[in-house]
Amino acid sequence: RAEILFDLGRFDAAARAYRDVVDADQDGEYAKSAAYTELLAWEEVLAETDARASSTTATLSSVEQNLVTACDRYVRIAPDDEETVKVRMKAARIFADHERFDDARSRWNELIGNHPRDPLASVAMRASFESFASEKRWGELREYASKLRSQDIAEDKRAASSIQKTIEAASFNEILHEREPKVEPKEAGELYRAFTQAHPESSYAPQALFNAMLRYREAQRFDLAIPMGTELVDTYNRPPPSRPTQARKSAPAELRKSEDLASLRAKSMFVLASMYGAAAQPTEAISWYLRYANEFPRGEERDDSLYNGAVLLQEMGEYERARKVLEKYLELASSQAEAEPARWRLGEVLEKQEQWKAAERHYRGLELSAPAGGNLSAR
């Protein structure tokens, strides 16, 4: 009867009839084929009527619920059948489409545990990673990925690499989003520092060093912040790539967010310079300001780095160096209006060098309407 109903295209009735066959004797001769054909019939009903519930709701439609129930029934009856892996994935996908990730993950995990060498096991693993990331459950993702390292799926090199990268990304995001907001700046800096020690080769290590530097600086612990910034700049002293590189496909989309390395180095140099300045160590501050301007001639802080370096050089009485830096600043300054204080400083420096004629020519060249002062302090 069930076969006739299926052949006639009466899939709803056929599915129920096949279910009756299975319920009558789950160990019987026809139970396996009846269970599989039942889920096929429910798939036909779903396709025929488009009876999917909206993806915005966690509640499955009655047809979707019947289909996942049929999938689970088939897996119980034929756990070693070659179709079992695909059937598990089918049920998991329905739950995932409705963001019922706990239900989806339970089926993905069964697949990973029972069929670790099947190609779909890696698909299930990545889907699990993506689901945790989409929910921003970083600590749980870290724990989950860490457990997978001891399972058979980790024997595959690509899977093992994906697991390790996910552990690193989840650990970093756990600190950033879950742990840092709950602690004082110094402790936050220690969390990031611990991350870099645990994962020195991670693509997130530069960002962690940068964050550690900022948190230590916020805690007014320049003695701890400066080594973080210095380590970042010196350890990752590589030229930026000639063109953007694509994100690794093995990492879930939610986990691929990491600031450009060149940008981190540039920001670190400027922060290091400002910290040395605040710590009354002008020689080191000048060094970092000028290093920034040299390595990042188009950097956002180039103008401020040149100006601040020139101010400190002038204050230290190194007038020749101050003159050269000011001239370079005036040549490159992106805003001539903001460059007005530097013009007057250059005149002062020429006076200090007793280059009276040059100073006279310089002052004569200034517009009579320009203010004879302005903010001459470091920016």
C-alpha positions as CSV (number, residue, x, y, z in Angstrom):
1,R,0.0,0.0,0.0
2,A,2.8,2.5,0.9
3,E,4.6,1.8,-2.4
4,I,1.4,2.4,-4.4
5,L,0.8,5.7,-2.6
6,F,4.3,6.8,-3.3
7,D,4.1,5.8,-7.0
8,L,0.8,7.8,-7.2
9,G,2.5,10.8,-5.9
10,R,0.5,10.9,-2.7
11,F,3.6,11.5,-0.7
12,D,1.9,12.6,2.6
13,A,-0.1,9.4,2.8
14,A,2.8,7.3,1.7
15,A,5.1,8.7,4.4
16,R,2.5,7.9,7.0
17,A,2.1,4.4,5.6
18,Y,5.8,3.7,5.6
19,R,6.0,5.0,9.2
20,D,3.3,2.5,10.1
21,V,5.5,-0.3,8.6
22,V,8.4,0.8,10.7
23,D,6.4,1.1,13.9
24,A,5.0,-2.3,13.4
25,D,8.4,-4.0,13.5
26,Q,11.5,-1.8,13.8
27,D,13.7,-5.0,13.6
28,G,11.7,-6.4,10.7
29,E,12.9,-7.2,7.2
30,Y,11.4,-4.1,5.7
31,A,12.0,-1.6,8.5
32,K,15.2,-0.1,7.0
33,S,13.9,0.5,3.5
34,A,10.5,1.7,4.9
35,A,12.3,4.2,7.2
36,Y,14.4,5.5,4.3
37,T,11.5,5.8,1.9
38,E,9.5,7.6,4.6
39,L,12.0,10.4,4.8
40,L,12.1,10.6,1.0
41,A,8.4,11.0,1.0
42,W,8.5,13.8,3.5
43,E,11.1,15.5,1.4
44,E,8.7,15.3,-1.5
45,V,5.9,16.8,0.6
46,L,8.2,19.6,1.6
47,A,9.3,20.3,-1.9
48,E,5.8,20.0,-3.3
49,T,4.0,22.2,-0.8
50,D,7.0,24.5,0.2
51,A,5.9,23.8,3.7
52,R,9.0,25.2,5.3
53,A,8.4,27.5,8.3
54,S,9.9,30.9,8.1
55,S,13.7,31.0,8.9
56,T,13.0,33.8,11.3
57,T,11.2,31.4,13.7
58,A,12.6,28.6,15.7
59,T,9.5,26.5,15.3
60,L,9.6,23.9,12.5
61,S,6.6,23.4,10.3
62,S,4.7,20.1,10.8
63,V,6.3,18.7,7.6
64,E,9.8,19.8,8.7
65,Q,9.2,18.1,12.1
66,N,8.0,14.9,10.4
67,L,11.1,14.9,8.2
68,V,13.6,15.4,11.0
69,T,11.8,12.7,13.0
70,A,12.0,10.4,10.1
71,C,15.7,11.1,9.7
72,D,16.4,10.4,13.4
73,R,14.3,7.2,13.1
74,Y,16.3,6.0,10.1
75,V,19.6,6.7,11.9
76,R,18.5,4.6,14.8
77,I,17.4,1.7,12.6
78,A,20.4,1.7,10.2
79,P,23.3,3.4,12.1
80,D,25.9,1.8,9.8
81,D,24.2,2.3,6.5
82,E,26.2,4.4,4.0
83,E,23.3,6.9,3.8
84,T,23.3,7.6,7.5
85,V,25.8,10.4,7.3
86,K,23.8,12.3,4.7
87,V,20.6,11.7,6.6
88,R,22.2,13.2,9.8
89,M,23.3,16.2,7.8
90,K,19.8,16.6,6.3
91,A,18.2,16.8,9.8
92,A,20.9,19.1,11.1
93,R,20.5,21.5,8.2
94,I,16.8,21.9,8.9
95,F,17.4,22.9,12.5
96,A,20.3,25.2,11.5
97,D,18.1,27.0,9.0
98,H,15.9,27.9,11.9
99,E,18.9,28.8,14.1
100,R,18.1,25.9,16.4
101,F,21.8,25.3,16.7
102,D,21.8,23.1,19.8
103,D,19.6,20.6,17.9
104,A,21.8,20.9,14.8
105,R,25.0,20.5,16.7
106,S,23.9,17.3,18.5
107,R,23.5,15.7,15.0
108,W,26.7,17.2,13.6
109,N,28.5,15.8,16.7
110,E,27.1,12.3,16.2
111,L,28.3,12.4,12.6
112,I,31.8,13.6,13.6
113,G,32.1,11.0,16.4
114,N,30.7,8.1,14.4
115,H,32.1,8.9,10.9
116,P,35.2,11.0,11.5
117,R,36.8,10.1,8.2
118,D,33.8,10.8,6.0
119,P,34.2,14.0,4.0
120,L,31.0,15.3,5.5
121,A,32.5,15.1,9.0
122,S,34.7,18.1,8.2
123,V,31.7,19.9,6.8
124,A,29.8,19.2,10.0
125,M,32.7,20.4,12.1
126,R,32.9,23.7,10.3
127,A,29.2,24.1,10.5
128,S,29.4,23.6,14.3
129,F,32.2,26.2,14.4
130,E,30.1,28.7,12.4
131,S,27.1,28.2,14.6
132,F,28.9,28.9,17.8
133,A,30.5,32.0,16.2
134,S,27.2,33.3,14.8
135,E,25.8,33.1,18.4
136,K,29.1,34.7,19.7
137,R,29.5,32.0,22.2
138,W,33.2,32.2,22.2
139,G,34.1,30.4,25.4
140,E,31.9,27.4,24.4
141,L,33.4,27.4,20.9
142,R,36.9,27.3,22.4
143,E,36.0,24.4,24.7
144,Y,34.3,22.5,21.9
145,A,37.2,22.9,19.4
146,S,39.6,21.9,22.1
147,K,37.8,18.7,22.7
148,L,37.9,17.9,19.0
149,R,41.7,17.8,19.2
150,S,41.6,14.5,20.9
151,Q,39.0,12.9,18.6
152,D,39.7,10.9,15.5
153,I,38.8,13.7,13.1
154,A,41.9,15.6,14.2
155,E,44.0,12.9,12.5
156,D,43.2,14.6,9.3
157,K,45.8,17.4,8.8
158,R,43.4,19.9,7.3
159,A,40.8,19.3,10.0
160,A,43.5,19.6,12.7
161,S,44.6,22.9,11.2
162,S,41.0,24.2,11.1
163,I,40.6,23.1,14.8
164,Q,43.7,24.9,15.9
165,K,42.9,28.1,14.1
166,T,39.4,28.0,15.5
167,I,40.8,27.6,19.0
168,E,43.0,30.6,18.6
169,A,40.2,32.8,17.1
170,A,37.7,31.7,19.8
171,S,40.2,32.3,22.6
172,F,41.0,35.8,21.3
173,N,37.3,36.7,20.9
174,E,36.5,35.2,24.3
175,I,38.9,37.7,25.9
176,L,37.7,40.6,23.7
177,H,34.0,40.1,24.1
178,E,33.5,38.1,27.3
179,R,36.4,38.5,29.7
180,E,37.8,42.0,29.1
181,P,34.6,43.9,29.8
182,K,34.5,42.3,33.3
183,V,38.1,43.1,34.5
184,E,40.3,46.1,35.1
185,P,42.6,47.4,32.3
186,K,45.7,45.8,33.8
187,E,44.1,42.4,34.1
188,A,42.8,42.7,30.6
189,G,46.4,43.4,29.4
190,E,47.5,40.3,31.2
191,L,44.8,38.2,29.4
192,Y,46.0,39.4,26.0
193,R,49.6,38.8,27.0
194,A,48.8,35.3,28.1
195,F,47.2,34.7,24.7
196,T,50.3,35.7,22.8
197,Q,52.4,33.4,25.0
198,A,50.0,30.4,24.4
199,H,49.6,31.1,20.7
200,P,52.7,33.0,19.5
201,E,52.2,31.8,15.9
202,S,48.5,32.8,15.8
203,S,47.3,35.3,13.2
204,Y,45.7,37.0,16.2
205,A,48.9,37.4,18.2
206,P,49.7,40.9,16.7
207,Q,46.3,42.2,17.6
208,A,46.6,40.6,21.1
209,L,49.9,42.4,21.6
210,F,48.4,45.7,20.4
211,N,45.4,45.3,22.8
212,A,47.7,44.4,25.7
213,M,49.6,47.6,25.0
214,L,46.5,49.7,25.0
215,R,45.1,48.1,28.2
216,Y,48.4,48.5,30.1
217,R,48.6,52.1,28.9
218,E,45.1,52.7,30.2
219,A,46.2,51.3,33.5
220,Q,49.1,53.8,33.4
221,R,51.6,50.9,33.4
222,F,53.9,52.2,30.7
223,D,56.6,49.8,31.9
224,L,54.3,46.9,30.8
225,A,52.8,48.6,27.8
226,I,56.0,49.7,26.0
227,P,57.4,46.1,25.8
228,M,54.1,45.0,24.2
229,G,54.3,47.6,21.5
230,T,58.0,47.1,20.9
231,E,57.5,43.3,20.6
232,L,54.7,43.8,18.0
233,V,56.7,46.2,15.9
234,D,60.0,44.2,16.0
235,T,58.5,40.7,15.8
236,Y,56.2,41.4,12.8
237,N,58.6,43.6,10.9
238,R,57.5,42.4,7.5
239,P,56.5,44.6,4.5
240,P,52.8,44.7,3.7
241,P,51.7,42.4,0.9
242,S,51.5,43.9,-2.6
243,R,47.9,42.9,-2.8
244,P,45.2,41.8,-0.2
245,T,45.3,38.1,0.5
246,Q,42.1,36.1,0.7
247,A,41.0,34.9,4.1
248,R,41.6,31.2,4.7
249,K,38.6,29.1,3.8
250,S,39.3,26.8,6.8
251,A,38.3,29.6,9.2
252,P,34.6,30.4,9.8
253,A,33.6,33.7,8.4
254,E,32.9,35.1,11.9
255,L,36.4,34.3,12.9
256,R,38.3,35.9,10.1
257,K,38.3,39.4,11.5
258,S,41.8,40.6,12.2
259,E,43.3,44.1,11.7
260,D,45.8,44.6,9.0
261,L,49.3,44.0,10.3
262,A,50.9,47.1,8.7
263,S,48.1,49.2,10.4
264,L,48.8,47.6,13.8
265,R,52.5,48.3,13.5
266,A,51.9,51.9,12.5
267,K,49.5,52.5,15.3
268,S,51.9,50.9,17.7
269,M,54.8,53.1,16.7
270,F,52.7,56.2,17.3
271,V,51.4,55.0,20.6
272,L,54.9,54.1,21.7
273,A,56.1,57.6,20.8
274,S,53.3,59.2,22.8
275,M,54.0,56.9,25.8
276,Y,57.7,57.7,25.8
277,G,56.8,61.4,25.6
278,A,54.4,61.1,28.5
279,A,57.1,59.2,30.5
280,A,59.5,62.2,29.9
281,Q,61.8,60.1,27.7
282,P,62.1,62.5,24.7
283,T,65.0,60.7,23.0
284,E,63.0,57.5,22.6
285,A,59.8,59.5,21.7
286,I,61.6,61.3,18.9
287,S,63.0,58.0,17.6
288,W,59.6,56.4,17.4
289,Y,57.9,59.5,15.9
290,L,60.6,59.7,13.1
291,R,60.5,56.0,12.6
292,Y,56.8,56.1,12.0
293,A,57.2,59.0,9.5
294,N,59.9,57.1,7.7
295,E,58.2,53.7,7.5
296,F,54.7,55.0,6.8
297,P,55.1,58.1,4.6
298,R,51.4,57.9,3.8
299,G,50.3,57.0,7.3
300,E,47.4,58.8,9.1
301,E,49.7,60.1,11.8
302,R,52.6,61.1,9.5
303,D,52.1,64.8,9.9
304,D,51.6,64.7,13.7
305,S,54.7,62.4,14.0
306,L,56.9,64.8,12.1
307,Y,55.6,67.8,14.0
308,N,55.8,66.2,17.4
309,G,59.3,64.9,16.7
310,A,60.4,68.4,15.6
311,V,58.9,70.0,18.8
312,L,60.8,67.6,21.0
313,L,64.0,68.1,19.0
314,Q,63.7,71.9,19.4
315,E,63.0,71.5,23.1
316,M,66.2,69.4,23.4
317,G,68.2,72.0,21.6
318,E,68.9,69.8,18.6
319,Y,68.1,72.6,16.2
320,E,69.7,71.3,13.0
321,R,67.6,68.1,13.2
322,A,64.6,70.1,14.2
323,R,65.0,72.3,11.2
324,K,65.2,69.4,8.8
325,V,62.2,67.7,10.3
326,L,60.1,70.9,10.2
327,E,61.1,71.5,6.6
328,K,60.0,68.0,5.7
329,Y,56.8,68.5,7.6
330,L,56.0,71.7,5.8
331,E,56.8,70.0,2.4
332,L,54.4,67.1,3.1
333,A,51.7,68.7,5.4
334,S,48.3,67.7,4.1
335,S,46.7,70.8,5.7
336,Q,48.5,74.1,5.2
337,A,46.2,75.8,7.7
338,E,47.3,73.4,10.4
339,A,51.0,73.9,9.3
340,E,51.0,77.6,10.5
341,P,52.5,76.9,13.9
342,A,55.3,74.9,12.2
343,R,56.2,77.8,10.1
344,W,56.7,80.0,13.1
345,R,58.7,77.2,14.8
346,L,61.0,77.0,11.9
347,G,61.7,80.7,12.2
348,E,62.5,80.2,15.9
349,V,64.8,77.4,15.1
350,L,66.7,79.5,12.5
351,E,67.1,82.2,15.2
352,K,68.4,79.7,17.6
353,Q,71.0,78.6,15.0
354,E,71.8,82.3,14.6
355,Q,71.0,82.1,10.9
356,W,69.7,85.7,10.9
357,K,69.4,86.3,7.2
358,A,67.6,83.0,6.7
359,A,65.3,83.8,9.6
360,E,64.6,87.2,8.2
361,R,63.8,85.8,4.8
362,H,61.6,83.2,6.4
363,Y,59.6,85.6,8.4
364,R,59.2,88.0,5.5
365,G,57.7,85.1,3.5
366,L,55.0,84.5,6.1
367,E,51.7,86.1,5.4
368,L,51.1,89.3,7.4
369,S,47.7,88.0,8.4
370,A,49.0,84.8,9.9
371,P,48.8,84.6,13.7
372,A,52.2,85.2,15.4
373,G,51.9,82.2,17.6
374,G,49.3,79.6,17.9
375,N,49.4,76.2,19.5
376,L,53.1,75.3,19.4
377,S,52.9,72.3,21.7
378,A,53.2,68.7,20.6
379,R,50.1,67.2,19.2
